[in-house]
C-alpha cells in the first residue's frame, strides 16, 4: 500500500519552475483563479465566492497533505513567490497504487509550457517517490487542451463514461486517461 508520510513537504524544481507547498500567502491567487469561469470551466467544483472560501481551500490542501491523504503543489516561477497555478494528486487510492492527477493554471500563463513542465516533474515523482503504478486523469470531453496535454505525456485514453458526474444541475460525461509506471 502507498504511504504518504513526509517529514516535510517535498519541494520540486524544473528548469523554470518551483513546485512548493500551497500556503496562506497564496490565498489571493487561489481566489483569483478559482473564481474565474475560464479556469473552472472544466473543473467540477463551484466557483469560489469569497476570499474566505479561498482560505478554507488552502487550509484543506494543507490538512490533506498533513493527514497523508493527498498532495498538491503551488506552481511558481523560480525565484518568485506568486502562485501561477496548482498541480498534484488530489485523489490517491493507496490500496491500488493509483493516483489521480489534477491541475489548474491562471489564464495569463496558458500556452507557455508551464503545465507540461510541472506535469513531467510530478509524474516522475508519483512513480519514483510515491511508487504509484498508475496515474489517471479525469477530463471533461470538451477540454481538448487537457486531453492533448495527457497524450503528450504518454497517457492513453482508456474510457468514456456518459453522465458520470452530476454537477451544477446536470450530468456530465468524462474521459479517463491513464499512464502506467515504466518500472
Secondary structure in CASP SS format (residue, H / E / C, confidence):
PFRMAT SS
TARGET T0000
AUTHOR 0000-0000-0000
METHOD secondary structure of the structure
MODEL  1
X C 1.00
X C 1.00
X C 1.00
X C 1.00
X C 1.00
X C 1.00
X C 1.00
X C 1.00
X C 1.00
X C 1.00
X C 1.00
X E 1.00
X E 1.00
X C 1.00
X C 1.00
X C 1.00
X E 1.00
X E 1.00
X E 1.00
X E 1.00
X E 1.00
X C 1.00
X C 1.00
X H 1.00
X H 1.00
X H 1.00
X H 1.00
X H 1.00
X H 1.00
X H 1.00
X H 1.00
X H 1.00
X H 1.00
X H 1.00
X C 1.00
X C 1.00
X H 1.00
X H 1.00
X H 1.00
X H 1.00
X C 1.00
X C 1.00
X C 1.00
X C 1.00
X C 1.00
X C 1.00
X C 1.00
X C 1.00
X C 1.00
X C 1.00
X H 1.00
X H 1.00
X H 1.00
X H 1.00
X H 1.00
X H 1.00
X H 1.00
X H 1.00
X H 1.00
X H 1.00
X H 1.00
X H 1.00
X H 1.00
X H 1.00
X H 1.00
X H 1.00
X C 1.00
X C 1.00
X C 1.00
X C 1.00
X E 1.00
X E 1.00
X E 1.00
X E 1.00
X E 1.00
X E 1.00
X E 1.00
X C 1.00
X C 1.00
X C 1.00
X C 1.00
X C 1.00
X C 1.00
X C 1.00
X E 1.00
X E 1.00
X E 1.00
X E 1.00
X E 1.00
X E 1.00
X E 1.00
X E 1.00
X E 1.00
X H 1.00
X H 1.00
X H 1.00
X C 1.00
X E 1.00
X E 1.00
X E 1.00
X E 1.00
X E 1.00
X E 1.00
X E 1.00
X E 1.00
X C 1.00
X H 1.00
X H 1.00
X H 1.00
X C 1.00
X C 1.00
X C 1.00
X C 1.00
X H 1.00
X H 1.00
X H 1.00
X H 1.00
X H 1.00
X H 1.00
X H 1.00
X H 1.00
X H 1.00
X H 1.00
X H 1.00
X H 1.00
X H 1.00
X H 1.00
X H 1.00
X C 1.00
X C 1.00
X C 1.00
X C 1.00
X C 1.00
X E 1.00
X E 1.00
X E 1.00
X E 1.00
X E 1.00
X E 1.00
X C 1.00
X C 1.00
X C 1.00
X C 1.00
X H 1.00
X H 1.00
X H 1.00
X H 1.00
X H 1.00
X H 1.00
X H 1.00
X H 1.00
X H 1.00
X C 1.00
X C 1.00
X C 1.00
X E 1.00
X E 1.00
X E 1.00
X E 1.00
X E 1.00
X E 1.00
X E 1.00
X E 1.00
X E 1.00
X E 1.00
X E 1.00
X E 1.00
X C 1.00
X C 1.00
X E 1.00
X E 1.00
X E 1.00
X E 1.00
X E 1.00
X E 1.00
X E 1.00
X E 1.00
X E 1.00
X E 1.00
X E 1.00
X C 1.00
X C 1.00
X C 1.00
END
